[in-house]
Amino acid sequence: MADRISRRHFLKSVASGAAMASISGTRAFGVGDSARPNIILIMADDLGYECLSCYGCAEYDTPNLDRLAATGLQFQNCHSQPLCTPSRVKIMTGQYNCRNYERFGALNPEETTFGHVMQNAGYATCIVGKWQLAARSGGRGTYPQKAGFDDYCLWQIDDRKSRYAAPLIQMKGENEAHFHKGEYGPDIFCDYMNDFMESHRDRPFFVYFPMCLVHSPFVPTPDSLEWEGNRNKRAKKFFKDMVEYMDKLVGRIVRKLQDLGLRDNTLLMFTGDNGTHRSIETRMQDGSVVQGAKGNTIDTGTHVPFVANWPGVTPQGRLLEDLIDFSDFLPTIAEAGGARLPADEQFDGVSFLPQLKGKEGSPRDHIYCYYKLKGQGGDYKEWARDERWKLYSTGELYDVKADLLEKHPIPKGQGGKAAARARKNLRAALNSVR
């Protein structure tokens, strides 16, 4: 354990000499600065797969993300944790929550993140948007610069007042949170990110944008008719405006990359941190209605959109059924940037970089989830699933494709050979994590 802790502290004490050594180590892989892509990961807040029109939504317009999907890859089976902090911890560390999740609103300061990995590989690193990991109400938490980010512009580091109209935001170099009257938080984050990309256009950069949109409260955006009249008005009708403004920001980022001449050498990925708010019902193009299930362990609580676009690298317009787990993002980002993962750390993710390049890769035959329920002491749920079947550690087996809401568990001994085989395989998957 002592060696593991010292390694983590080494990763986090990045100086210019260490960064240069990491670059040299990266070039040992045969990857030079000119060949290494810029990498951007955007993660919307409380956005299930059903909210994008490229996934069949009939209610909200998302042309920019639809265009990225049409000219890149659209993954059909990407799964997050059911709630925001668990997802953030998992995606940033590449580990299952059973290994490192401590409490809501916190990231253990001893954890290695994709920020550290990319920083040590010589990348300029930046995070904008929502933090929520500093454990402001007590306990151990982490601040952005300690998590491997050179630069930041964030809401909810030490305070969680407004994130939308007239937001309270903290930026690098500012000792206190600054209140921006008459401004819109998501615009501030996007502007900061675009400025960062411009100022670092001559070296590889990694930008993580965990958005505030489209999390409640459901309030007007600058494009809403009610924006000037009543900025504090809350209604579910504004959810549509928020989804569409989220998409608009993605379009601004793409245009900035194009203006800077960086688009062709940038891997852009977009996903959501968990299912949509439970109060939101979304009409689909096939006439069905999807009820949001944030915080719930059913499919619509974890099934999120995932679009990846890297011009000239990702196949155009391909739909992939491969299972993607949030722990997979760290090893994928590291491999794409030629970064070395610390040999004495345990990572649970599987890189999907081959799939991004149009190859078969090594798709998962299952994904695993450990979910500690917020505000319920030590209670947790644990399951493993493949594309069709889902088995909880307590023994409930579901045919998710036929029973999306998990209303009808299949008793042991029933369901035929397919159910028996799934139960055996998924039980082995659960046992392997323990």
C-alpha positions in Angstrom: 0.0 0.0 0.0 2.8 2.4 0.8 4.2 2.1 -2.7 0.7 2.7 -4.2 0.3 5.9 -2.2 3.7 7.2 -3.0 3.1 6.6 -6.7 -0.1 8.6 -6.5 1.6 11.5 -4.8 4.3 11.4 -7.4 1.7 11.6 -10.2 0.1 14.6 -8.6 3.3 16.6 -8.0 3.7 17.6 -11.6 6.5 20.0 -12.4 7.9 21.0 -15.7 10.7 18.5 -15.4 8.2 15.7 -14.7 6.0 16.8 -17.6 9.0 16.8 -20.0 10.0 13.3 -18.8 6.5 12.1 -19.4 6.6 13.5 -23.0 9.9 11.7 -23.5 8.3 8.5 -22.2 5.3 9.0 -24.5 7.6 9.4 -27.5 9.0 6.0 -26.6 5.6 4.7 -27.8 6.4 6.3 -31.2 3.9 9.1 -30.6 5.1 12.7 -31.1 3.4 16.0 -30.3 2.4 16.5 -33.9 0.7 13.1 -34.0 -1.1 13.3 -30.7 -4.7 14.5 -30.9 -6.4 17.1 -28.7 -9.0 15.4 -26.6 -12.3 16.9 -25.5 -14.8 15.1 -23.2 -18.1 16.8 -22.7 -20.5 15.3 -20.2 -24.0 16.7 -19.9 -25.8 16.7 -16.5 -28.9 14.5 -16.1 -29.2 13.7 -19.8 -30.4 10.2 -20.7 -30.0 8.7 -24.2 -33.6 9.6 -25.1 -33.0 13.3 -25.2 -31.1 13.4 -28.5 -32.9 13.3 -31.8 -30.2 11.0 -33.2 -31.3 8.5 -30.5 -34.9 8.8 -31.6 -36.2 11.8 -29.6 -39.1 13.6 -31.2 -39.3 16.4 -28.7 -36.0 18.3 -28.6 -33.8 19.6 -31.5 -30.1 18.7 -31.2 -28.7 19.4 -34.7 -25.1 19.8 -33.6 -24.9 16.5 -31.8 -26.9 14.8 -34.5 -24.3 16.1 -37.0 -21.4 14.7 -34.9 -23.2 11.4 -34.7 -23.8 11.3 -38.5 -20.2 12.0 -39.2 -18.8 9.9 -36.4 -19.7 7.1 -34.1 -22.9 6.7 -32.1 -22.7 4.1 -29.3 -26.0 2.5 -28.4 -25.0 0.8 -25.1 -23.1 3.3 -23.0 -23.9 3.1 -19.3 -23.0 5.5 -16.5 -23.8 5.3 -12.7 -27.3 6.2 -11.8 -26.3 9.4 -10.1 -23.9 12.3 -10.7 -21.0 12.0 -8.1 -20.7 8.3 -8.5 -20.4 8.8 -12.3 -17.9 11.6 -12.0 -15.6 9.5 -9.7 -15.9 6.5 -12.0 -15.2 8.3 -15.3 -12.3 10.3 -13.9 -10.5 7.4 -12.2 -11.3 4.5 -14.5 -12.3 2.4 -11.4 -15.5 0.8 -10.2 -17.2 2.7 -7.3 -16.6 -0.3 -5.0 -12.9 0.5 -5.1 -12.9 4.3 -4.5 -16.3 5.8 -3.9 -16.6 7.3 -0.4 -19.5 9.7 -0.2 -21.6 12.0 -2.3 -19.9 15.2 -3.4 -16.4 14.0 -2.8 -13.4 12.6 -4.7 -10.7 11.0 -2.5 -7.6 13.3 -2.9 -5.4 10.2 -3.2 -7.1 9.0 -6.4 -5.4 9.2 -9.8 -7.5 10.9 -12.4 -7.4 11.2 -16.2 -6.3 14.8 -15.5 -3.1 13.4 -13.8 -2.5 10.9 -16.6 -2.8 13.4 -19.4 -0.9 16.1 -17.5 2.0 13.7 -16.9 2.0 12.9 -20.7 2.7 16.6 -21.5 -0.9 17.6 -22.3 -2.2 21.0 -21.2 -5.3 20.2 -19.1 -8.4 22.2 -18.4 -11.8 21.6 -16.7 -14.8 23.8 -17.0 -18.4 23.4 -15.8 -19.5 21.6 -12.6 -17.1 20.3 -10.0 -19.0 18.9 -7.0 -16.0 16.9 -5.7 -14.5 19.1 -2.9 -16.7 17.7 -0.1 -17.6 21.2 1.0 -19.9 19.8 3.8 -17.1 17.9 5.4 -15.0 14.8 4.7 -12.2 14.3 2.2 -12.5 16.0 -1.1 -10.4 17.2 -4.0 -9.9 20.5 -5.7 -9.4 20.8 -9.5 -5.7 21.6 -9.5 -5.0 18.7 -7.2 -6.9 16.5 -9.6 -4.6 17.1 -12.5 -6.0 20.2 -14.2 -3.8 23.1 -15.1 -6.7 25.5 -15.6 -10.3 25.6 -14.5 -13.5 27.6 -14.5 -16.1 25.8 -12.3 -19.3 26.0 -10.4 -19.7 24.2 -7.0 -16.2 24.1 -5.7 -16.9 25.8 -2.4 -20.4 27.1 -3.0 -23.4 25.9 -4.9 -25.4 29.1 -5.6 -26.8 29.8 -9.1 -25.2 27.9 -11.9 -27.3 29.5 -14.6 -28.4 33.2 -14.6 -26.0 35.4 -12.6 -23.9 32.5 -11.6 -21.3 32.1 -8.8 -18.1 30.7 -10.5 -14.5 30.1 -9.5 -11.6 30.3 -11.9 -7.9 29.7 -11.7 -6.1 32.7 -10.2 -9.2 34.0 -8.4 -9.1 33.5 -4.7 -12.8 34.1 -4.3 -15.8 33.1 -6.3 -16.9 35.9 -8.6 -20.6 36.8 -9.2 -21.3 37.5 -12.9 -24.4 39.7 -13.0 -26.6 39.4 -16.1 -24.5 36.5 -17.5 -25.3 32.9 -18.1 -23.1 30.2 -16.5 -23.0 27.8 -19.4 -21.8 30.6 -21.7 -19.0 31.6 -19.3 -17.8 28.0 -19.2 -17.9 27.7 -23.0 -16.1 31.0 -23.5 -13.4 30.0 -21.0 -12.9 26.6 -22.7 -12.7 28.2 -26.2 -10.1 30.7 -24.9 -8.1 27.9 -23.3 -8.0 26.0 -26.6 -6.9 29.1 -28.5 -4.1 29.9 -26.1 -2.9 26.3 -26.2 -3.4 25.7 -29.9 0.4 24.9 -30.4 0.5 21.9 -28.0 -1.8 18.9 -27.3 -4.6 19.7 -24.8 -7.2 17.7 -22.9 -10.4 19.5 -21.9 -13.1 18.0 -19.7 -16.4 19.8 -19.7 -18.8 18.4 -17.1 -21.7 20.6 -18.0 -24.3 22.2 -15.6 -27.0 21.8 -18.3 -29.5 20.2 -18.2 -29.8 19.7 -14.4 -32.7 21.2 -12.5 -33.9 23.9 -11.7 -35.6 24.1 -15.1 -35.2 27.8 -15.8 -35.0 30.0 -19.0 -31.9 30.1 -21.1 -30.8 33.3 -23.0 -32.7 31.8 -26.0 -36.0 31.5 -24.1 -38.7 34.2 -24.6 -38.9 34.6 -20.8 -35.1 35.1 -20.3 -35.3 38.9 -19.7 -38.7 38.9 -18.1 -38.3 36.4 -15.3 -35.0 34.6 -15.0 -36.0 32.8 -11.8 -39.1 31.3 -13.3 -39.0 27.5 -13.0 -41.1 25.1 -15.1 -40.6 21.8 -16.9 -41.3 23.5 -20.2 -37.9 25.1 -20.0 -36.2 21.7 -20.1 -36.5 21.7 -23.9 -34.8 25.1 -24.0 -32.0 23.8 -21.8 -31.4 20.7 -23.9 -31.3 22.8 -27.1 -28.9 25.4 -25.5 -26.7 22.5 -24.4 -26.5 21.4 -28.1 -25.9 25.0 -29.1 -22.8 25.1 -26.9 -21.5 21.9 -28.5 -21.8 23.7 -31.8 -19.9 26.7 -30.6 -17.0 24.4 -29.5 -16.9 22.7 -32.8 -16.8 26.0 -34.7 -14.0 27.2 -32.5 -12.0 24.1 -33.3 -12.6 24.7 -37.0 -11.6 28.4 -36.7 -8.4 27.4 -34.9 -7.6 24.8 -37.6 -7.7 22.1 -34.9 -10.8 20.1 -35.8 -9.1 17.4 -37.8 -6.7 16.6 -35.0 -9.3 16.6 -32.2 -11.1 13.6 -30.7 -14.4 15.0 -29.4 -16.6 12.8 -27.1 -20.0 13.6 -25.7 -22.0 11.7 -23.1 -24.3 12.2 -20.0 -23.6 11.5 -16.3 -26.8 9.6 -15.6 -30.4 9.2 -16.7 -32.8 12.2 -17.1 -34.6 13.8 -14.1 -37.6 11.6 -13.0 -40.1 14.4 -13.7 -39.3 14.5 -17.4 -41.2 12.5 -20.0 -39.8 12.5 -23.5 -41.7 11.6 -26.6 -39.9 9.4 -29.1 -40.1 9.2 -32.8 -41.7 5.7 -32.6 -44.6 7.1 -30.5 -43.3 5.7 -27.2 -42.6 7.9 -24.1 -39.5 7.5 -22.0 -39.7 8.5 -18.3 -36.5 9.8 -16.8 -35.0 7.6 -14.1 -32.1 9.5 -12.5 -31.0 7.8 -9.3 -32.8 4.6 -10.3 -30.9 1.4 -11.2 -33.1 0.5 -14.1 -31.9 0.9 -17.7 -33.2 4.5 -18.1 -31.2 5.5 -15.0 -27.9 4.5 -16.5 -28.3 4.4 -20.3 -26.7 7.6 -21.6 -25.9 8.9 -25.1 -22.3 8.6 -26.3 -21.1 10.2 -29.5 -17.5 10.2 -30.6 -16.1 12.2 -33.5 -12.5 12.4 -34.8 -12.4 13.5 -38.5 -10.6 11.0 -40.7 -10.4 8.5 -37.9 -13.9 7.5 -36.6 -16.1 5.8 -39.2 -18.9 8.0 -40.4 -22.4 7.4 -39.3 -21.8 4.0 -37.7 -24.0 2.8 -34.9 -22.1 0.5 -32.4 -23.9 -1.9 -30.0 -20.6 -2.5 -28.0 -21.1 -2.1 -24.3 -19.3 1.0 -22.9 -18.8 1.4 -19.2 -17.8 4.8 -17.6 -14.5 3.2 -16.3 -13.5 2.7 -20.0 -13.0 6.4 -20.7 -9.7 6.9 -18.8 -7.8 4.1 -20.5 -9.2 5.2 -23.9 -8.2 8.8 -23.4 -4.7 7.7 -22.2 -4.2 5.4 -25.2 -5.4 8.0 -27.6 -2.8 10.5 -26.2 0.0 8.0 -25.9 0.0 8.3 -22.1 1.3 5.7 -19.8 -0.9 4.3 -17.1 0.9 3.8 -13.7 1.8 0.1 -13.5 1.0 -0.2 -9.8 -2.6 1.2 -10.1 -5.6 -1.0 -10.7 -7.9 0.2 -13.5 -11.1 -1.5 -14.4 -11.8 0.1 -17.8 -11.2 -1.4 -21.2 -10.0 1.0 -23.9 -12.4 1.4 -26.9 -9.8 3.3 -29.0 -9.8 0.5 -31.6 -13.5 1.0 -32.1 -13.0 4.7 -32.5 -10.5 3.8 -35.3 -13.0 1.5 -37.0 -11.5 -1.7 -35.8 -13.2 -4.5 -33.9 -11.2 -4.0 -30.7 -12.0 -6.0 -27.6 -15.6 -5.2 -26.8 -16.9 -6.0 -23.3 -19.1 -9.1 -22.8 -20.5 -7.4 -19.7 -20.4 -4.3 -17.6 -20.4 -4.0 -13.8 -21.9 -1.5 -11.5 -21.6 -0.9 -7.7 -24.0 1.9 -6.6 -24.0 3.2 -3.1 -27.4 4.8 -2.6 -27.3 8.5 -1.6 -28.4 9.2 2.0 -29.0 5.5 2.8 -26.1 4.7 5.0 -24.1 1.7 3.8 -26.9 0.4 1.5 -25.8 -0.3 -2.1 -26.9 -2.1 -5.2 -24.6 -4.2 -7.4 -25.2 -5.8 -10.8 -23.6 -7.0 -13.9 -25.2 -7.0 -17.4 -24.7 -7.7 -21.0 -26.7 -6.3 -23.9 -29.8 -8.3 -23.0 -29.5 -9.7 -19.5 -29.0 -8.0 -16.1 -28.2 -9.8 -12.8 -28.2 -8.2 -9.4 -26.0 -9.5 -6.6 -29.2 -10.4 -4.7 -30.1 -12.8 -7.5 -32.8 -11.0 -9.5 -32.3 -11.6 -13.2 -34.0 -9.5 -15.9 -34.3 -9.7 -19.6 -33.7 -6.0 -20.0 -34.6 -5.8 -23.7 -38.0 -7.3 -23.0 -38.5 -5.7 -19.6 -36.9 -2.3 -19.7 -38.4 -1.1 -16.4 -37.5 -4.4 -14.6 -41.0 -5.3 -13.5 -40.7 -9.1 -14.0 -37.7 -10.8 -12.5 -37.0 -14.3 -13.9 -37.0 -16.9 -11.1 -34.1 -19.3 -11.0 -34.7 -22.3 -13.1 -37.1 -20.4 -15.5 -36.5 -18.5 -18.7 -34.9 -21.4 -20.6 -31.3 -22.1 -21.5 -30.5 -18.5 -22.4 -31.5 -17.3 -19.0 -29.6 -20.0 -17.2 -26.5 -19.3 -19.3 -26.8 -15.5 -18.6 -27.3 -16.1 -14.8 -24.1 -18.3 -14.7 -22.0 -15.9 -16.8 -23.1 -12.7 -15.0 -22.7 -14.4 -11.5 -19.1 -15.1 -12.5 -18.7 -11.5 -13.6 -19.9 -10.3 -10.2 -17.7 -12.7 -8.3 -14.6 -11.6 -10.3 -14.9 -8.1 -9.0 -15.2 -9.1 -5.4 
